[in-house]
Amino acid sequence: MERSLLITVDFKKHSHYNVELAKQELRQLAKTALATSAAEVICQRDKPDPAYFLGKGKVEELAELITENQIDTVIFNNDLSSSQQRNLEERLGVKTIDRTQLILDIFAQHARSQEGSLQIELAQLEYLLPRLTGKGTMLSRLGGGIGTRGPGEKKLEVDRRRIRQRIGKLKKDLQGLRTHRQNLRKKRLKETIPVIALVGYTNSGKSTLINTLTKADQVVRDSLFTTLDPLSRSAKFKNHQKFIFSDTVGFLDRLPHGLIEAFKATLEEVKQAQLLIHVLDISFGQYAERAQAVNRVLDELQVQDKPLITALNKIDRLEDRTWLGRLKRDFKNPVAISAASGEGLEELKDLITAEFSCNLKNMKLSLPLDKMHVVDLIYREGNVEDIRYTQREIEINANLPLNLAEALKGYEKK
């Protein structure tokens, strides 16, 4: 593992910035990227230095710290300009990467599907394109490591024209995949199957919840950004109503805008969903800050007005639950759950069902005796409240999805 120096710069103008939380998160991001934290530094400044981001005196201190601790990589918890990054590398003598590059590296590790891999390569190339000038040393570096995964050495050494061509090709390929996904969404809408998107801070338990609700086999790890590729799974609740649950990429405070753009395909599930479930790790000490970070991303996606349920997750990790009742007042449609143990999931399902109660229509039907296949369909797709067999017909009282109700309206009792 690379020995890293982690640097968090606190600018006083950021009123919502929790520097201690940011430092902890950077440490976890570095660990996810397979780096070990050999030293950590917090700096305070009024504004970035145009040349070095930090003051020259602080850069001199860092150079000594790097030598003393045998540092391989310097990781900033902020975004650097290409000139700042180049100047720091020259002065410090080691690889220097910023927050966006670190996150891109983690994404490159975790993307599995074709779509996810294309999104990552697009984001990395768009990040690198304006930084090619003067980056000869960095771009020719062999040996890999943090910040070098993804497009690879050959792609990084091509000229701007070829990179732009590659970006154009990636955008075209992604548009084709998005068109395919849009067609799937149209089919869902035609079938009137409600779509529910799980949103939340990275490592909040979304994948565990979707596994529990849909019996999916989504990978679950105690690390950041486990889910990058779009995942949609269906589930049927006890009233026989069907739902589509979509897992989404985990949010992060100060999630780089370029990443939001690159992951539009995944985040489109949030925009198209009829209901959002905000999965919040309530066992995390700074849960309020993470909730605010998620709300800021939802605002950027312009979906803050969608119906929303707040799933206060990981209550199994709480030693004291007496404050949960008071806490619920601070969130929209709250429900306390444990996706891992299953506690509270029936209440969550009841909230989901109530949200879509208008998607069912109660119908009283009279079916000929030779329509048993229709009876089977009603049992599969709807919720039968009463059924009676007479010598001439089958009388059924059932709650049906709107599309099925429309198809069976010819059998409705007058």
C-alpha positions as CSV (number, residue, x, y, z in Angstrom):
1,M,0.0,0.0,0.0
2,E,1.1,3.5,-0.8
3,R,2.2,5.6,2.2
4,S,0.2,8.8,1.9
5,L,0.1,12.2,3.4
6,L,-3.5,13.4,3.8
7,I,-4.1,17.1,3.7
8,T,-7.4,18.8,4.5
9,V,-7.6,22.6,4.0
10,D,-10.3,24.5,5.9
11,F,-11.4,27.7,4.2
12,K,-13.4,29.9,6.6
13,K,-15.9,30.8,3.9
14,H,-17.4,27.3,4.0
15,S,-19.9,27.6,6.8
16,H,-21.2,24.0,6.6
17,Y,-17.7,22.5,6.4
18,N,-16.9,20.2,9.3
19,V,-13.1,19.8,9.1
20,E,-12.9,16.9,11.5
21,L,-15.5,15.0,9.6
22,A,-13.8,15.9,6.3
23,K,-10.5,14.5,7.7
24,Q,-12.1,11.2,8.7
25,E,-13.7,10.9,5.3
26,L,-10.5,11.5,3.5
27,R,-8.8,8.8,5.6
28,Q,-11.6,6.4,4.6
29,L,-11.4,7.4,1.0
30,A,-7.6,6.8,1.0
31,K,-8.1,3.4,2.6
32,T,-10.7,2.4,0.0
33,A,-8.1,3.4,-2.7
34,L,-5.6,1.0,-1.0
35,A,-3.5,3.7,0.6
36,T,-2.3,3.9,4.2
37,S,-2.4,7.2,6.1
38,A,1.2,7.8,7.2
39,A,0.5,11.4,8.2
40,E,-2.4,13.8,8.3
41,V,-2.4,17.6,8.2
42,I,-5.1,20.2,8.6
43,C,-4.5,23.7,7.3
44,Q,-6.6,26.8,7.6
45,R,-6.6,29.5,5.0
46,D,-8.7,32.4,3.8
47,K,-8.3,31.6,0.2
48,P,-6.2,29.2,-2.0
49,D,-2.7,30.3,-3.1
50,P,-2.7,30.6,-7.0
51,A,0.6,28.8,-7.3
52,Y,0.7,26.2,-4.6
53,F,-2.9,26.2,-3.1
54,L,-1.0,26.5,0.2
55,G,1.4,29.1,1.3
56,K,5.1,28.6,0.5
57,G,6.0,28.2,4.2
58,K,3.5,25.4,4.6
59,V,4.8,23.7,1.4
60,E,8.3,23.7,2.9
61,E,7.0,22.1,6.1
62,L,5.2,19.4,4.0
63,A,8.5,18.7,2.1
64,E,10.2,17.9,5.4
65,L,7.3,15.8,6.6
66,I,7.4,13.8,3.4
67,T,11.0,13.0,3.9
68,E,10.6,12.1,7.6
69,N,7.7,9.7,6.9
70,Q,8.9,8.3,3.6
71,I,5.7,9.4,1.9
72,D,4.8,8.1,-1.6
73,T,1.7,10.1,-2.3
74,V,0.2,13.4,-1.2
75,I,-3.6,13.5,-1.3
76,F,-5.5,16.8,-1.0
77,N,-9.1,16.8,0.3
78,N,-9.7,19.7,-2.1
79,D,-9.6,20.2,-5.9
80,L,-6.4,21.5,-7.3
81,S,-5.8,23.3,-10.6
82,S,-3.4,21.8,-13.1
83,S,-0.8,24.4,-12.3
84,Q,-1.1,24.0,-8.6
85,Q,-0.8,20.2,-8.9
86,R,2.2,20.5,-11.2
87,N,3.9,23.0,-8.9
88,L,3.3,20.9,-5.8
89,E,4.7,17.8,-7.4
90,E,7.8,19.6,-8.5
91,R,8.4,21.1,-5.1
92,L,7.4,18.1,-2.9
93,G,9.0,15.5,-5.2
94,V,6.2,13.0,-4.9
95,K,3.0,12.2,-6.7
96,T,0.3,14.7,-5.7
97,I,-3.4,14.1,-6.4
98,D,-6.6,16.0,-5.4
99,R,-10.0,14.9,-4.1
100,T,-11.6,14.4,-7.5
101,Q,-8.7,12.2,-8.8
102,L,-8.9,10.1,-5.6
103,I,-12.6,9.5,-6.0
104,L,-12.2,8.7,-9.7
105,D,-9.6,6.1,-8.8
106,I,-12.0,4.5,-6.4
107,F,-14.7,4.5,-9.0
108,A,-12.3,2.8,-11.5
109,Q,-11.7,0.0,-9.0
110,H,-15.4,-0.7,-8.4
111,A,-17.0,-0.3,-11.8
112,R,-18.0,-3.7,-13.2
113,S,-20.6,-3.2,-15.9
114,Q,-20.0,-1.9,-19.4
115,E,-21.9,1.3,-18.6
116,G,-20.1,1.9,-15.3
117,S,-16.7,1.4,-17.0
118,L,-17.6,3.8,-19.8
119,Q,-18.8,6.4,-17.3
120,I,-15.6,6.2,-15.3
121,E,-13.3,6.5,-18.4
122,L,-15.3,9.5,-19.6
123,A,-15.0,11.2,-16.3
124,Q,-11.3,10.5,-16.1
125,L,-10.5,11.7,-19.6
126,E,-12.5,14.9,-19.1
127,Y,-10.6,15.5,-15.9
128,L,-7.3,14.9,-17.5
129,L,-7.8,16.8,-20.8
130,P,-7.2,20.3,-19.4
131,R,-4.3,19.0,-17.4
132,L,-2.1,17.5,-20.2
133,T,0.1,20.6,-20.5
134,G,3.2,20.2,-18.5
135,K,2.3,16.8,-17.1
136,G,4.9,14.8,-19.0
137,T,6.5,13.4,-15.8
138,M,3.2,12.3,-14.3
139,L,1.7,10.9,-17.5
140,S,4.8,8.8,-18.3
141,R,5.0,7.4,-14.8
142,L,5.0,3.6,-14.7
143,G,4.0,1.3,-11.9
144,G,0.4,2.3,-11.4
145,G,-1.0,3.3,-8.0
146,I,-3.6,5.8,-6.9
147,G,-4.6,8.2,-9.6
148,T,-3.3,6.0,-12.5
149,R,-6.1,3.4,-12.8
150,G,-8.6,3.7,-15.5
151,P,-7.8,4.8,-19.0
152,G,-4.2,3.6,-18.7
153,E,-0.7,4.9,-19.7
154,K,-1.3,4.7,-23.5
155,K,-4.5,6.8,-23.4
156,L,-2.9,9.4,-21.1
157,E,0.0,10.0,-23.5
158,V,-2.0,10.6,-26.7
159,D,-2.6,14.1,-27.9
160,R,-5.6,16.3,-27.2
161,R,-7.2,15.5,-30.5
162,R,-7.3,11.8,-29.9
163,I,-8.5,12.2,-26.4
164,R,-11.4,14.4,-27.6
165,Q,-12.2,11.8,-30.2
166,R,-12.3,9.1,-27.5
167,I,-14.5,11.4,-25.3
168,G,-16.9,11.8,-28.3
169,K,-17.0,8.0,-28.8
170,L,-17.7,7.4,-25.1
171,K,-20.5,9.9,-25.0
172,K,-22.1,8.2,-28.1
173,D,-21.8,4.8,-26.6
174,L,-23.3,6.0,-23.3
175,Q,-26.2,7.6,-25.1
176,G,-26.9,4.3,-26.8
177,L,-27.1,2.6,-23.3
178,R,-29.2,5.5,-22.0
179,T,-31.6,5.0,-24.9
180,H,-31.9,1.3,-24.0
181,R,-32.6,2.2,-20.3
182,Q,-35.2,4.8,-21.4
183,N,-37.0,2.1,-23.4
184,L,-37.0,-0.1,-20.3
185,R,-38.4,2.8,-18.2
186,K,-41.2,3.4,-20.8
187,K,-42.1,-0.3,-20.5
188,R,-42.3,0.0,-16.7
189,L,-44.5,3.1,-17.0
190,K,-46.8,1.3,-19.5
191,E,-47.1,-1.5,-17.0
192,T,-47.7,1.1,-14.2
193,I,-45.1,-0.6,-12.0
194,P,-43.9,2.1,-9.4
195,V,-40.2,2.8,-9.4
196,I,-38.5,3.6,-6.1
197,A,-35.0,4.9,-6.0
198,L,-32.7,4.4,-2.9
199,V,-30.6,7.4,-2.3
200,G,-28.1,8.2,0.5
201,Y,-24.6,8.9,1.6
202,T,-22.1,6.3,0.5
203,N,-21.9,3.3,2.9
204,S,-25.3,4.1,4.4
205,G,-26.7,0.6,3.8
206,K,-28.6,1.0,0.5
207,S,-27.3,-2.2,-1.0
208,T,-28.1,-4.2,2.1
209,L,-31.6,-2.8,2.0
210,I,-32.2,-3.6,-1.7
211,N,-31.0,-7.1,-1.0
212,T,-33.4,-7.5,1.8
213,L,-36.4,-6.0,0.0
214,T,-35.9,-7.8,-3.3
215,K,-33.7,-10.8,-2.5
216,A,-31.1,-9.4,-4.9
217,D,-27.4,-10.4,-4.7
218,Q,-25.9,-6.9,-4.8
219,V,-22.3,-6.8,-3.4
220,V,-22.2,-5.4,0.2
221,R,-19.0,-4.2,1.7
222,D,-18.1,-1.9,4.6
223,S,-16.4,0.6,2.3
224,L,-17.2,3.6,0.2
225,F,-18.8,3.5,-3.3
226,T,-19.5,-0.2,-3.4
227,T,-22.4,0.5,-5.8
228,L,-21.5,2.3,-9.0
229,D,-23.4,0.4,-11.7
230,P,-27.1,0.9,-12.1
231,L,-29.1,-1.9,-10.4
232,S,-32.9,-2.4,-10.6
233,R,-34.8,-5.3,-9.0
234,S,-38.5,-6.0,-8.6
235,A,-40.3,-7.0,-5.5
236,K,-43.9,-8.0,-4.6
237,F,-45.3,-7.1,-1.2
238,K,-48.0,-9.0,0.7
239,N,-50.8,-7.1,-1.1
240,H,-49.3,-8.5,-4.4
241,Q,-48.4,-5.0,-5.6
242,K,-45.2,-5.0,-7.6
243,F,-42.4,-2.4,-7.2
244,I,-39.1,-1.7,-9.0
245,F,-36.3,-0.7,-6.6
246,S,-33.3,1.0,-8.0
247,D,-30.0,1.3,-6.2
248,T,-27.9,4.4,-7.0
249,V,-24.3,5.5,-6.6
250,G,-23.7,6.7,-3.0
251,F,-23.6,10.5,-2.5
252,L,-20.7,12.3,-0.9
253,D,-20.3,15.8,0.5
254,R,-18.8,18.0,-2.2
255,L,-19.3,15.3,-4.8
256,P,-17.5,16.7,-7.9
257,H,-19.9,18.1,-10.5
258,G,-18.1,16.2,-13.2
259,L,-18.9,12.9,-11.5
260,I,-22.6,13.8,-11.3
261,E,-22.5,14.6,-15.0
262,A,-20.7,11.3,-15.8
263,F,-23.2,9.2,-13.8
264,K,-26.3,10.7,-15.2
265,A,-27.4,7.2,-16.3
266,T,-27.4,6.0,-12.8
267,L,-28.8,9.3,-11.3
268,E,-31.5,9.3,-14.0
269,E,-33.2,6.6,-11.9
270,V,-33.5,9.2,-9.1
271,K,-35.2,11.7,-11.5
272,Q,-37.6,9.1,-13.0
273,A,-38.6,7.5,-9.7
274,Q,-42.0,8.0,-8.2
275,L,-40.7,7.7,-4.7
276,L,-37.3,8.2,-3.1
277,I,-36.1,6.4,0.0
278,H,-33.3,8.3,1.8
279,V,-31.2,5.6,3.6
280,L,-29.4,7.3,6.5
281,D,-26.9,5.6,8.7
282,I,-28.3,6.8,12.1
283,S,-25.4,5.1,14.0
284,F,-22.9,7.5,12.5
285,G,-22.1,10.3,14.9
286,Q,-22.4,13.1,12.3
287,Y,-25.5,11.7,10.6
288,A,-27.0,15.3,10.4
289,E,-24.1,16.5,8.3
290,R,-24.5,13.6,6.0
291,A,-28.2,14.1,5.7
292,Q,-27.5,17.7,4.7
293,A,-25.0,16.6,2.1
294,V,-27.5,14.2,0.5
295,N,-30.1,17.0,0.5
296,R,-27.7,19.3,-1.3
297,V,-27.2,16.7,-4.1
298,L,-30.9,16.1,-4.4
299,D,-31.3,19.9,-4.8
300,E,-28.7,19.9,-7.5
301,L,-30.6,17.1,-9.3
302,Q,-33.8,19.1,-8.8
303,V,-35.7,16.2,-7.2
304,Q,-36.3,17.7,-3.8
305,D,-40.0,17.9,-4.3
306,K,-40.5,14.2,-5.0
307,P,-42.3,12.0,-2.3
308,L,-39.6,10.8,0.1
309,I,-39.3,8.3,3.0
310,T,-36.4,8.6,5.4
311,A,-35.1,5.2,6.4
312,L,-33.1,5.7,9.7
313,N,-30.9,2.7,9.1
314,K,-28.5,0.6,11.3
315,I,-30.6,0.9,14.5
316,D,-29.2,-2.5,15.5
317,R,-25.9,-0.7,16.2
318,L,-27.4,1.8,18.7
319,E,-26.9,1.1,22.4
320,D,-29.5,3.7,23.3
321,R,-32.7,4.1,21.3
322,T,-34.6,6.4,23.6
323,W,-33.8,9.5,21.5
324,L,-35.1,7.9,18.2
325,G,-38.6,9.2,18.8
326,R,-37.4,12.8,19.1
327,L,-35.1,12.4,16.2
328,K,-37.9,11.4,13.8
329,R,-39.3,14.9,14.1
330,D,-36.3,16.2,12.1
331,F,-36.9,14.1,9.0
332,K,-39.6,13.6,6.4
333,N,-41.7,10.4,6.7
334,P,-39.2,8.7,9.0
335,V,-39.0,5.0,9.8
336,A,-36.4,3.4,12.0
337,I,-35.0,0.2,10.4
338,S,-32.1,-2.2,10.3
339,A,-31.6,-3.4,6.8
340,A,-29.2,-6.1,8.2
341,S,-31.5,-7.6,10.8
342,G,-34.9,-6.8,9.2
343,E,-36.2,-4.8,12.1
344,G,-38.7,-2.1,11.1
345,L,-38.9,-3.3,7.4
346,E,-42.6,-4.2,7.7
347,E,-43.3,-0.6,8.8
348,L,-41.2,0.6,5.8
349,K,-43.2,-1.6,3.4
350,D,-46.5,-0.3,4.9
351,L,-45.3,3.3,4.2
352,I,-44.3,2.4,0.6
353,T,-47.7,0.6,0.0
354,A,-49.6,3.6,1.4
355,E,-47.8,5.9,-0.9
356,F,-49.0,3.9,-4.0
357,S,-52.4,2.9,-2.8
358,C,-53.9,5.0,-5.6
359,N,-52.1,2.7,-8.1
360,L,-54.6,0.0,-7.3
361,K,-58.3,-0.2,-8.3
362,N,-60.9,-2.2,-6.5
363,M,-63.0,-4.2,-8.9
364,K,-65.8,-6.7,-8.7
365,L,-65.6,-9.1,-11.6
366,S,-67.7,-11.9,-13.1
367,L,-65.7,-14.4,-15.0
368,P,-66.9,-17.4,-17.1
369,L,-65.9,-20.8,-15.5
370,D,-63.5,-21.4,-18.4
371,K,-61.4,-18.3,-17.5
372,M,-59.3,-20.0,-14.7
373,H,-56.2,-18.6,-16.3
374,V,-57.5,-15.1,-15.7
375,V,-58.2,-16.1,-12.0
376,D,-54.5,-17.2,-11.8
377,L,-53.4,-13.9,-13.3
378,I,-55.5,-11.9,-10.7
379,Y,-53.9,-13.9,-7.9
380,R,-50.4,-13.3,-9.2
381,E,-50.8,-9.6,-10.0
382,G,-53.5,-8.4,-7.6
383,N,-54.8,-8.8,-4.1
384,V,-58.0,-11.0,-3.9
385,E,-60.3,-9.9,-1.1
386,D,-63.1,-12.4,-1.9
387,I,-63.9,-15.1,-4.4
388,R,-67.1,-17.1,-5.0
389,Y,-67.7,-20.0,-7.4
390,T,-71.3,-20.4,-8.6
391,Q,-72.7,-22.8,-11.2
392,R,-72.5,-20.2,-13.9
393,E,-69.6,-17.9,-13.1
394,I,-66.7,-16.9,-10.8
395,E,-67.3,-13.8,-8.8
396,I,-64.1,-12.0,-7.6
397,N,-63.6,-8.9,-5.5
398,A,-59.9,-7.8,-5.9
399,N,-57.6,-4.8,-5.8
400,L,-55.8,-4.7,-9.2
401,P,-52.9,-2.7,-10.7
402,L,-54.3,-0.1,-13.1
403,N,-53.0,-1.7,-16.2
404,L,-54.7,-5.1,-15.3
405,A,-57.9,-3.3,-14.2
406,E,-58.1,-1.7,-17.6
407,A,-57.5,-5.0,-19.4
408,L,-60.3,-6.7,-17.3
409,K,-62.9,-3.9,-17.4
410,G,-65.0,-6.0,-19.8
411,Y,-65.6,-8.5,-16.9
412,E,-66.6,-5.8,-14.4
413,K,-70.0,-6.3,-12.7
414,K,-72.5,-3.6,-13.6
